[in-house]
């Protein structure tokens, strides 16, 4: 793959790679496929399911405890309830690469 010294691998790069690998697929088919995969992962994690892609990693929901914070400008104390974020744990084989 020719990345020309880029530090970031973008969605466009993924689409280009797939187009080279599967030239019979249209660009819109590839874009739709990527959308479906990402949406499926997002929906599953939102429903508290783990998504494991062997050889790549695991997506899961991580809860962040409730906490208080101080507004530095007004010195007012506020509270932030429990929040959730998506967590990704890479597989061992991905870490070795």
Legacy VTK file of the C-alpha trace (Angstrom):
# vtk DataFile Version 3.0
C-alpha trace
ASCII
DATASET POLYDATA
POINTS 97 float
0.000 0.000 0.000
1.335 3.424 -0.940
0.641 5.810 1.956
3.124 8.606 1.089
4.374 9.265 4.661
0.910 9.804 6.134
0.411 9.361 9.871
-3.327 8.780 9.565
-5.120 6.006 7.717
-8.475 7.481 6.689
-11.784 6.133 5.479
-10.793 7.159 1.947
-7.648 5.034 2.288
-9.797 2.048 3.315
-12.104 2.611 0.345
-9.104 2.802 -2.023
-7.618 -0.407 -0.607
-10.912 -2.245 -0.990
-11.350 -0.916 -4.532
-7.913 -2.301 -5.464
-8.719 -5.649 -3.824
-12.240 -5.899 -5.309
-12.274 -3.927 -8.593
-15.678 -5.375 -9.540
-17.360 -3.471 -6.677
-18.487 0.097 -7.229
-17.261 2.917 -5.023
-20.796 3.406 -3.650
-21.066 -0.329 -2.800
-17.802 -0.117 -0.872
-18.887 3.062 0.957
-22.269 1.485 1.819
-20.530 -1.645 3.128
-18.255 0.378 5.397
-21.280 2.352 6.676
-23.171 -0.864 7.472
-20.210 -2.385 9.329
-19.575 0.737 11.419
-23.277 1.216 12.177
-23.581 -2.427 13.269
-20.629 -2.077 15.641
-22.010 1.187 17.061
-25.506 -0.236 17.612
-24.217 -3.393 19.291
-21.955 -1.461 21.672
-24.776 0.991 22.471
-26.860 -2.042 23.529
-24.072 -3.139 25.931
-22.855 -5.941 23.673
-19.190 -6.668 23.026
-18.048 -6.782 19.408
-15.038 -9.016 18.854
-13.227 -9.067 15.532
-10.645 -11.840 15.724
-7.152 -10.677 14.887
-8.197 -7.028 15.245
-9.710 -6.331 18.646
-12.791 -5.880 20.816
-15.179 -2.939 21.042
-17.144 -2.472 24.263
-18.918 0.170 26.296
-16.944 1.656 29.179
-18.690 3.504 31.984
-17.121 6.566 33.574
-18.010 7.076 37.220
-20.027 10.103 38.360
-17.801 12.963 39.457
-17.788 16.543 40.585
-15.881 19.337 38.938
-15.122 22.976 39.669
-15.629 25.695 37.082
-12.263 27.516 37.253
-13.813 30.841 36.281
-16.748 30.937 38.719
-15.417 28.430 41.321
-18.880 26.836 41.243
-18.981 23.096 42.023
-21.048 21.019 39.620
-21.734 17.318 39.300
-21.552 15.150 36.223
-23.480 11.873 36.288
-22.246 8.558 34.999
-21.336 8.665 31.335
-20.395 5.985 28.832
-17.848 5.866 26.049
-16.768 3.321 23.455
-13.651 1.370 24.376
-11.372 -0.522 21.973
-8.945 -3.197 23.095
-6.600 -4.330 20.309
-5.886 -8.032 19.892
-2.470 -9.444 20.739
-1.764 -10.133 17.073
-2.573 -6.505 16.186
-0.246 -5.252 18.929
2.602 -7.396 17.558
2.324 -5.711 14.141
LINES 1 98
97 0 1 2 3 4 5 6 7 8 9 10 11 12 13 14 15 16 17 18 19 20 21 22 23 24 25 26 27 28 29 30 31 32 33 34 35 36 37 38 39 40 41 42 43 44 45 46 47 48 49 50 51 52 53 54 55 56 57 58 59 60 61 62 63 64 65 66 67 68 69 70 71 72 73 74 75 76 77 78 79 80 81 82 83 84 85 86 87 88 89 90 91 92 93 94 95 96
